[in-house]
Amino acid sequence: KRGDRIYFLTLDDGVGRLEVVVFAEVWAQAGKIGDGEEPVLVLGEVGEDSYSGGLRLSALRVMDRHQARAELAAELILEIPGDAPLIPEQLRDWLQQYPGTVRLHLRMPVDKDLLVLLKVPETFSFVASEEALEGLRTLLPEGRWQWSHRAAQTLVNNVIPLERGQRKARRPA
């Protein structure tokens, strides 16, 4: 209506395809999104596609995997092997360099039969940016990381669970 561009994406997970409509404002907020082969997270509203008879997704947010991790990461558990050369001061310095909201826990063996989980104080929470994670990779390989994430719907407003939306649609007039 205003002459702005509309972008169309096809999401394919190997099982099915879904057409996604991305309006200019959403596309501009997304920034540069990969080369078409990188995974993306699309949050939006599903509706009936009157042209194809199938479903269509109208995007509210589009993010690459780095943006999604930075915004959705809630907690990271680092598995510290007993013979790890990780020095506590190095970890502290890294945490202080990248303050944020992601909580950190350390899982460490005390002996062969005892494993402890240490909760790092909230004051040492960090940001899950690509730059911060590059620094962490120098301290501990990524194979020893275990992430927990917030639900993606926390990133958009007015989310109605599908079941509630279906009940509302069935009400007689």
C-alpha positions in Angstrom: 0.0 0.0 0.0 2.9 2.4 0.8 5.2 1.1 -1.9 7.5 -0.6 0.5 9.1 -3.9 -0.6 7.8 -7.2 0.6 10.2 -10.1 0.9 9.3 -13.8 0.5 11.3 -16.6 2.2 10.7 -20.3 1.9 11.6 -22.3 5.0 12.4 -25.9 4.4 13.3 -28.3 7.2 13.5 -31.4 5.0 10.0 -32.5 6.0 7.9 -29.6 4.7 8.0 -26.1 3.3 6.4 -22.9 4.6 6.1 -19.6 2.7 7.1 -16.6 4.9 6.1 -13.0 4.1 8.5 -10.4 5.5 7.5 -6.8 5.3 10.1 -4.0 4.8 10.2 -2.9 8.5 10.9 -6.4 9.7 13.5 -7.0 7.1 15.3 -3.8 8.0 15.3 -4.7 11.7 16.8 -8.2 10.8 19.9 -6.7 9.2 22.1 -8.9 7.1 20.7 -12.4 7.2 23.2 -15.1 5.9 23.5 -16.3 2.4 20.4 -18.4 2.3 21.9 -21.5 3.7 22.4 -20.3 7.3 19.7 -21.3 9.8 17.3 -18.5 10.7 14.7 -18.1 13.5 11.4 -16.6 12.3 8.8 -15.5 14.7 5.5 -14.6 13.3 1.8 -15.1 12.8 0.5 -18.1 11.0 -2.5 -17.7 8.7 -4.3 -19.3 5.8 -2.7 -18.6 2.4 -5.7 -18.0 0.2 -3.6 -18.3 -3.0 -2.1 -21.7 -2.3 -4.7 -23.0 0.2 -1.9 -23.9 2.7 -0.5 -21.9 5.5 1.6 -18.7 5.4 3.7 -17.1 8.1 3.8 -13.3 8.4 7.2 -12.6 10.0 7.3 -10.3 13.1 11.0 -11.0 13.7 13.8 -12.6 11.7 17.2 -13.5 13.3 20.3 -15.4 12.3 21.6 -18.0 14.8 24.0 -15.5 16.4 21.2 -12.9 17.1 18.9 -15.7 18.4 21.6 -17.0 20.7 22.5 -13.6 22.0 18.8 -12.8 22.7 17.6 -16.2 23.9 20.5 -17.6 25.9 19.6 -17.9 29.6 22.3 -20.1 31.0 25.5 -21.9 30.2 27.0 -24.8 31.9 30.7 -25.4 31.3 32.0 -28.9 31.8 35.4 -28.5 33.4 37.5 -31.6 33.1 39.6 -32.6 36.2 42.8 -32.0 34.3 41.7 -28.8 32.6 44.3 -26.0 32.4 41.5 -23.5 33.0 42.7 -20.8 35.5 39.9 -19.2 37.6 41.5 -15.7 37.0 41.2 -16.2 33.2 37.5 -17.1 33.5 36.9 -14.1 35.9 38.6 -11.7 33.5 36.6 -13.0 30.6 33.3 -12.7 32.5 34.2 -9.1 33.5 35.0 -8.2 29.9 31.5 -9.3 28.6 28.9 -8.4 31.2 25.3 -9.4 30.4 22.4 -11.5 31.6 23.4 -15.1 30.8 24.0 -17.1 34.0 27.1 -19.3 34.2 27.5 -22.6 36.0 30.6 -24.8 36.3 30.3 -28.6 36.4 33.5 -30.1 37.8 34.6 -33.5 39.1 35.9 -33.5 42.7 37.0 -37.2 42.4 36.0 -40.2 40.3 32.6 -40.6 42.1 31.7 -37.0 42.8 30.7 -34.3 40.3 29.7 -30.8 41.6 27.8 -28.0 40.0 29.0 -24.5 41.0 26.7 -21.6 40.4 28.6 -18.5 39.5 27.2 -15.3 41.2 24.8 -13.3 39.1 27.2 -10.4 39.1 29.3 -12.4 36.8 26.6 -13.0 34.2 27.8 -12.5 30.6 26.5 -11.6 27.1 26.3 -14.4 24.5 27.7 -12.3 21.7 29.9 -13.9 19.0 32.9 -11.8 20.3 32.4 -13.0 23.8 32.1 -16.6 22.7 35.3 -16.4 20.7 37.1 -15.4 23.9 35.5 -18.3 25.8 36.6 -20.8 23.1 40.2 -19.9 23.9 39.6 -21.0 27.5 37.4 -24.1 26.9 36.4 -26.0 23.7 32.7 -25.6 22.7 32.1 -29.4 23.1 32.1 -28.8 26.8 29.3 -26.2 26.7 25.7 -26.9 27.5 23.1 -24.1 26.8 19.7 -23.4 28.2 17.5 -20.9 26.3 14.4 -18.8 27.0 11.3 -19.5 25.0 11.4 -17.7 21.6 7.9 -16.2 22.2 9.4 -13.9 24.8 10.8 -11.9 22.0 7.4 -10.9 20.5 4.3 -9.2 22.1 0.8 -10.5 22.2 1.5 -14.2 21.8 -1.6 -16.3 22.1 -1.1 -20.1 22.6 -2.4 -22.0 19.6 -5.0 -23.9 21.7 -6.5 -20.7 23.0 -6.6 -19.2 19.6 -8.4 -22.3 18.2 -11.0 -22.2 21.1 -11.7 -18.6 20.3 -12.2 -19.3 16.6 -14.8 -22.1 17.4 -17.1 -19.9 19.5 -20.5 -19.5 17.9 -21.5 -16.0 16.9 
